[in-house]
Amino acid sequence: MKSIKLTPNLAWALVIFGGIVECFWASGLKHSDNLLLYTLTGMGIFISFICMILAIRVLEIGVAYSVFVGIGTAGITLAEILVFGEAFSLLKILFIATLLLGVIGLKLSADKETEAQE
């Protein structure tokens, strides 16, 4: 059986997909109340972490994990506000934006270091 070569672009796609799945399972932890929802939450945990495990074989772990967690944090906070009716706070949005800017900066700085090493 021929294995798929994991390229950096595919690894980043896995990080992004895993971060999006994390938004769903983390909300599932709070809102699950029956066996089916607990099972779906467990599957989400499994899928998101398999994506990360595969991605860090190619990517720098610190940067990949920061992006993964940043997507999860921003996505969960926004979902709680938009879907589940949590109170909107301009301060929350400001801190999420700050977090995302930091993650983007970290990603860009890692790209510059990679280019310099090559």
C-alpha positions in Angstrom: 0.0 0.0 0.0 1.4 3.4 -1.0 1.4 6.0 1.8 0.6 9.6 1.3 3.5 12.0 1.6 2.5 14.7 4.1 3.5 18.1 2.7 3.6 21.3 4.8 0.5 22.6 3.1 -1.4 19.4 3.9 -0.1 19.5 7.5 -1.4 23.0 7.9 -4.8 21.9 6.5 -4.8 19.2 9.2 -4.1 21.8 11.9 -6.9 24.0 10.7 -9.3 21.1 10.4 -8.3 19.8 13.8 -8.8 23.3 15.3 -12.3 23.5 13.8 -13.2 20.0 15.0 -11.9 21.1 18.5 -14.5 23.9 18.5 -17.3 21.3 18.2 -16.0 18.8 20.7 -15.2 21.4 23.3 -18.7 22.7 23.1 -19.9 19.1 23.2 -18.2 18.7 26.6 -20.4 21.4 28.0 -23.7 20.5 26.2 -23.6 16.7 25.9 -26.3 15.1 27.9 -26.8 11.6 26.4 -24.7 8.7 25.2 -24.9 9.7 21.5 -23.6 13.2 22.2 -20.8 11.9 24.5 -19.8 9.5 21.7 -19.7 12.2 19.1 -17.7 14.4 21.5 -15.2 11.5 22.0 -14.9 11.0 18.3 -14.2 14.8 17.9 -11.4 14.6 20.4 -9.9 11.6 18.7 -10.1 13.2 15.2 -8.7 16.6 16.3 -5.7 15.1 18.1 -5.0 12.6 15.2 -4.9 15.6 12.9 -2.4 17.3 15.3 -0.2 14.2 15.7 0.1 13.8 11.9 0.7 17.5 11.4 3.6 17.8 13.9 5.5 15.2 12.0 6.1 17.9 9.4 5.6 21.2 11.3 7.3 22.9 14.2 5.2 21.7 17.2 5.1 25.0 19.1 3.8 27.0 16.1 1.3 24.2 15.0 -0.1 23.8 18.5 -0.4 27.5 19.0 -2.5 27.8 15.8 -4.5 24.7 16.8 -5.3 26.2 20.2 -5.9 29.7 18.8 -8.5 28.4 16.4 -10.2 26.4 19.1 -10.2 29.3 21.6 -11.5 31.8 19.1 -14.0 29.4 17.6 -15.4 28.2 20.9 -15.8 31.7 22.3 -17.5 33.0 19.2 -19.8 29.9 19.1 -20.8 30.4 22.8 -21.7 34.0 22.0 -23.5 33.4 18.7 -25.0 30.0 19.2 -25.5 29.5 22.9 -26.4 33.0 24.0 -23.4 33.8 26.2 -23.1 37.5 27.0 -21.2 39.6 24.3 -18.3 41.5 25.6 -16.1 43.8 23.6 -13.2 43.0 25.9 -13.6 39.3 25.0 -13.5 40.1 21.3 -10.4 42.4 21.9 -8.6 39.6 23.7 -9.5 37.0 21.0 -8.2 39.4 18.3 -5.0 39.8 20.3 -4.6 36.1 20.7 -5.1 35.6 16.9 -2.6 38.3 16.1 -0.1 36.6 18.3 -0.7 33.2 16.6 -0.4 34.8 13.2 2.8 36.6 14.2 4.2 33.3 15.5 3.3 31.5 12.3 4.9 34.3 10.1 8.0 34.3 12.2 8.4 30.6 11.9 8.1 30.9 8.1 10.9 33.5 8.1 13.1 31.2 10.2 12.4 28.3 7.8 13.3 30.4 4.8 16.5 31.6 6.5 17.6 28.0 7.3 17.1 26.9 3.7 
